[in-house]
Structures are given as C-alpha cells and as structure tokens.
Amino acid sequence: MPQSQLSRSLVALLLLAVLVLAAALRLQAISTTVVDTPIRADAKVYYNSALNLQRWGVFSSAPPAKQAPAPDAFVQPLMPWMASSVVDRYASERMLLRFNTLQAVLGVFTVLLTFWLFAGLAHPLVGVGAALLTALSPHLIVMSTYFLTETLFTFLLVAALGGLVQAVRRSSAGWACVGGVLLGLTALTRATTEYAPLLMVGAVLPFATRRQWLTLLLPAALAGLVVVLGWKLRNWAVVGAVSDPTLMVNTVLHGAYPDFMFNGLEASHGAPYWYDPFAQQGGYDMAAVLQEVWRRVVQDPVTYLYWYLAGKPISLLSWNMIDGMGDVFIYPVLESPYFDNFYFAISRWGMQHIHAPLSVLAVVGGVSLLWKAGALGLSSTQRLMLAWLVALFGYFFLIHAVGAPFPRYGIPLRPFVYGLAVWVLWVAGQQTVKWWQSRKVSA
C-alpha cells in the first residue's frame, strides 16, 4: 500500500474512533444526566418560544396561552425553530430526551466539522487532535443536556468557519456565500455575532489580495448580512423595532461588575445585579446605564481598566461556570456521569488541567503564528484563513468587552481553542525537527 494511501487510511481510522467516542460520551450524558428543573430561566424562554411557534406559527417568548400571543423580538428565531419540531405542551422526560438527542447529533457533527476545518487549515493530524479534544470537552458534552443555544450555536459557528476555509482553499465564491450564510445563521441563534460579517471581513482585509476581497470576502459578508437583515426587517415590520432595546441595556449593565461582584462583595459573585441598588430600581435606559458605569470607572479606574482590558477576555475563556452551578454545569444537576463514571471523571480532570495552557496557546500562539507567518513558511491561503480565526477571537473579546463575559458565552469557542492550540504545537514540533536536522548537518 502506498505511503500516502496508508496515511489517509490511518487518519480515517483515527477520525472514526474519535467520532465513535464523541457519540458514546454524548449519548451517555443525555441518557443519564438529571437536570433539576430543566425548563427554567433562559431555557424557559426558548421553550415558550418553540411552543408558540409550533402551535400558532408566531415568534413570541410569551407563556403559552389559549390564543395566539403578540409577536416579539426578544429571542433569536433559530433555536425555537429547531425545538418546535420536538417540543410538547408539557416538558416530559421523553420530550427532553428527543431534543437532547438532536443536540447530541449536532455535537458529533461539530466534532467532524472541527476535523474538516483544521485538516484543511493545517494538517489532517492537526484536525484529528482538534476533533479529539472537542469530542472530550466536558462543557460541550454537558451543554447537550440543557435546553439552551450553545450546542446549535457552536455547530453553526464551526460550520461557518469551515465553509470560509473551503472558500479560500478553492477560491470559490459559492463556498464564501455558504460560509457567510452560516455565519448569519449564528446571529439568528445568538445575537452576539450580528456584526461578525462586517468586523471579521475588515479584520482579515490586510491579508487578502484584491481578487480575494472581491470574490470571497465581499460575497461572504453580504451573504451573512442578508440573513441578519432579513430578521431585522421582520422585527421592524412586526414589532416596530429591529430588536428588543432592553437586551442591550441589560448587557452593558451586567458587564460592568469587575470579577462579577458588586463592590467586591463575595456573596454577590456570579449575580452582582441582585445586590446592586441601581440594577434593582429598574426603569433605566442606556443613557442612565452609561452614566452610572462611567461614575464607577471614575471612582476606581485601575480596577475597571483591568476588568475591561484583561479580566473580561480571561473570564470568557475560563473553566468555571460562575453564572450557574459551577465547574462545567449551568443549571443544577442532580445526576451526571461526571459524578460517578470513572471514564467521564478522568476525562474531565484531564481536560480541566490542560484547559488554561491550551487557551493561552490558542490566543498567544495564534497571534504569533499570524505574525511570523512568512518566516514559518505559511502560504498566503493559510495566512488568510488563520487571520479569520484570530479575528474570531478578537471579535468575541471585543463584543464581550461591552457586555458580560460569562464563561458560558465562551463555550462555542472551544473547538477553535483546541484547533489553534494543536496547530501551534504542530508548527513548534516542525520547527524543532528542522532545527535539530540543521544542527546535525552543521555538526
């Protein structure tokens, strides 16, 4: 068997093993995890929206009633649309298992897409490494047991970047539009990425040729914006506003608490707005919030400067879900394989201990790879694709510098953290081998 064919066969076998592992972990998790009151808080909003869409064909987050509710713009539409195919009037265990099975399938496809992205970006073995870490990620596994958006959002985000990578590799405007549409669909899942088509295209512009700008970047950005604007126009036509204005006001306010505490009060950790008299008074608008935030910045500029420039990015990529039960859990969990299954427990322990190094490698190493791309011999195609990934991290850091950088919101970045970290290690290994070989020749 030729060497190249043997290598492809080995990669295929490794990928198959990773996908089987990913499926086994997720199916075991959704079948044995017991969430305490799973339809609560955000999950309840998504559940109500799915029921209203299923029963009345109306996008509304209002509690189900005997008549069609008034439409609103409080929730992005894709999660309710996906859930509307499986929800029941009562959130039974059977219904939740159906929905979580759908999420488990999306999780396995996310692992496959992670391989596809980084195999095309760097090397098939880099893709296998990134896929393996994505398969093992406790956060991604646990999120498949919640009625929340993270699983769908992560799947679409990885698919979008994969489509953009294929666009660059093939110089294909069609793939660029596919990537752009998928990026737009992420914004219809969580509004976080509404501005991503514009900002990411602008960020990678210095690494693109004029032809790439016209045939790849511009079509991708326009395709993404068309998807986002379609929903905005619906909102304007139906509710008279492009989005719910209270969402942005609360986002800015909730992001204005250093270390997620009100005045350093330990009891307020994770939910500082419950202890803040200003937040509790209600009735505030954006002008009042900005004025209050500025007053606090002036009072303690050093603390707030660190929080906005360093604390927020660190928090976004951190391990502990401080806005929930803690560790890898959001809503309280009564039973989980991470409590009593040896293989789950040991994988969680291992992933926790490499989480911080991988995160640093991804951010610092990714920027370094881009900075030294010429010296490292990266192709112009690789540089443009790498710029997209670095821009993605920069975009998330920037958008969450405005709002609350809860670690939950960083979960969709996990596949990119793993892929970039493995790529950095791969390049470092190649450079070490080259250095060693040159040393032997000179000796």
C-alpha positions, 0 to 999 in steps of 0.5 A: 500500500502506498505511503500516502494511501496508508496515511489517509487510511490511518487518519480515517481510522483515527477520525472514526474512533474519535467520532465513535467516542464523541457519540458514546460520551454524548449519548451517555450524558443525555441518557443519564444526566438529571437536570433539576428543573430543566425548563427554567430561566433562559431555557424557559424562554426558548421553550415558550418560544418553540411552543408558540411557534409550533402551535400558532406559527408566531415568534413570541417568548410569551407563556403559552396561552389559549390564543395566539400571543403578540409577536416579539423580538426578544429571542433569536428565531433559530433555536425555537425553530429547531425545538418546535419540531420536538417540543410538547405542551408539557416538558416530559422526560421523553420530550427532553430526551428527543431534543437532547438527542438532536443536540447530541447529533449536532455535537458529533457533527461539530466534532467532524466539522472541527476535523474538516476545518483544521485538516484543511487549515493545517494538517489532517493530524492537526484536525484529528487532535482538534476533533479529539479534544472537542469530542472530550470537552466536558462543557460541550458534552454537558451543554447537550443536556440543557435546553439552551443555544450553545450546542446549535450555536457552536455547530453553526459557528464551526460550520461557518468557519469551515465553509470560509476555509473551503472558500479560500482553499478553492477560491470559490465564491459559492463556498464564501456565500455558504460560509457567510450564510452560516455565519448569519445563521449564528446571529439568528441563534445568538445575537452576539455575532450580528456584526461578525460579517462586517468586523471579521471581513475588515479584520482579515482585509490586510491579508487578502489580495484584491481578487480575494476581497472581491470574490470571497470576502465581499460575497461572504459578508453580504451573504451573512448580512442578508440573513441578519437583515432579513430578521431585522426587517421582520422585527421592524415590520412586526414589532416596530423595532429591529430588536428588543432595546432592553437586551442591550441595556441589560448587557452593558449593565451586567458587564460592568461588575469587575470579577462579577461582584458588586463592590467586591462583595463575595456573596454577590459573585456570579449575580452582582445585579441582585445586590446592586441598588441601581440594577434593582430600581429598574426603569433605566435606559442606556443613557442612565446605564452609561452614566452610572458605569462611567461614575464607577470607572471614575471612582476606581479606574485601575480596577475597571481598566483591568476588568475591561482590558484583561479580566473580561477576555480571561473570564470568557475563556475560563473553566468555571461556570460562575453564572450557574452551578459551577465547574462545567454545569449551568443549571443544577444537576442532580445526576451526571456521569461526571459524578460517578463514571470513572471514564467521564471523571478522568476525562474531565480532570484531564481536560480541566488541567490542560484547559488554561495552557491550551487557551493561552496557546490558542490566543498567544500562539495564534497571534504569533503564528499570524505574525511570523507567518512568512518566516514559518513558511505559511502560504498566503491561503493559510495566512488568510484563513488563520487571520479569520480565526484570530479575528474570531477571537478578537471579535468575541473579546471585543463584543464581550468587552461591552457586555458580560463575559460569562464563561458560558458565552465562551463555550462555542469557542472551544473547538477553535481553542483546541484547533489553534492550540494543536496547530501551534504545537504542530508548527513548534514540533516542525520547527524543532525537527528542522532545527535539530536536522540543521544542527546535525548537518552543521555538526 
